[in-house]
Amino acid sequence: MAKETMMSLYDYLGRAAGSELGQKVAQAAASQKVKFEMREVSNSTYQGNVMLYPKSFLDQFFGGGLSEGGNPSKQLLHG
């Protein structure tokens, strides 16, 4: 069984998600009991931990159907 690909919102969207969207995703993941991981990030614009979610969950949350490579105009379907 292959391990699920875990992604941050930044990795998935190709841009910073912001705290409001981050909270909505975290709430949805918690309500669906989705497993998550944490990764420490340190760069010129952000230092701290970020949440990593299964790609399949993010595909579902953002409506799926988009090609690999990330499209920064993904539409938020929840919230």
C-alpha positions in Angstrom: 0.0 0.0 0.0 1.5 3.3 -1.1 1.8 6.1 1.4 -0.5 9.1 0.9 1.1 12.2 -0.4 1.0 14.9 2.3 1.0 18.6 1.2 0.8 22.0 2.8 -1.7 24.5 1.5 1.1 26.5 0.0 2.4 23.4 -1.9 -1.1 22.6 -3.1 -2.3 26.1 -4.1 1.1 27.4 -5.2 0.6 30.5 -3.0 0.1 31.4 0.6 -3.4 30.4 1.7 -3.8 32.9 4.6 -5.0 32.2 8.1 -8.7 32.3 7.3 -8.5 29.7 4.6 -6.1 27.7 6.7 -8.5 27.6 9.6 -11.4 26.5 7.3 -9.3 23.6 6.0 -8.2 22.6 9.5 -11.8 22.6 10.7 -12.9 20.5 7.8 -10.0 18.0 8.4 -10.9 17.8 12.1 -14.6 17.2 11.4 -13.7 14.4 9.0 -11.0 13.0 11.3 -8.4 13.4 8.6 -4.8 12.6 9.7 -2.4 15.4 9.3 1.3 16.0 9.8 3.4 19.1 10.8 6.4 20.5 9.1 8.7 23.3 10.3 9.3 26.0 7.8 11.8 28.8 8.0 12.2 31.3 5.1 12.3 35.0 4.5 8.5 35.4 4.9 7.4 32.8 7.4 8.9 30.8 10.3 6.9 28.2 12.1 5.0 25.0 11.7 2.6 24.3 8.8 0.0 21.6 8.6 0.3 18.9 5.9 -2.9 17.2 4.7 -3.4 14.2 2.4 -3.6 15.3 -1.2 -6.8 13.4 -1.7 -8.4 15.4 1.1 -7.3 18.7 -0.4 -8.6 17.6 -3.8 -11.9 16.9 -2.2 -12.0 20.1 -0.2 -11.1 22.3 -3.2 -13.4 20.4 -5.6 -10.8 18.3 -7.4 -10.8 17.9 -11.2 -7.8 20.0 -11.7 -4.6 18.8 -13.4 -1.4 18.1 -11.6 0.9 21.1 -11.4 -1.4 23.3 -9.3 -3.6 26.0 -10.5 -3.6 29.1 -8.2 -7.1 29.9 -9.1 -8.6 26.8 -7.4 -12.1 27.6 -6.2 -13.0 27.1 -2.5 -16.2 25.1 -2.4 -16.5 24.9 1.4 -17.2 27.7 3.9 
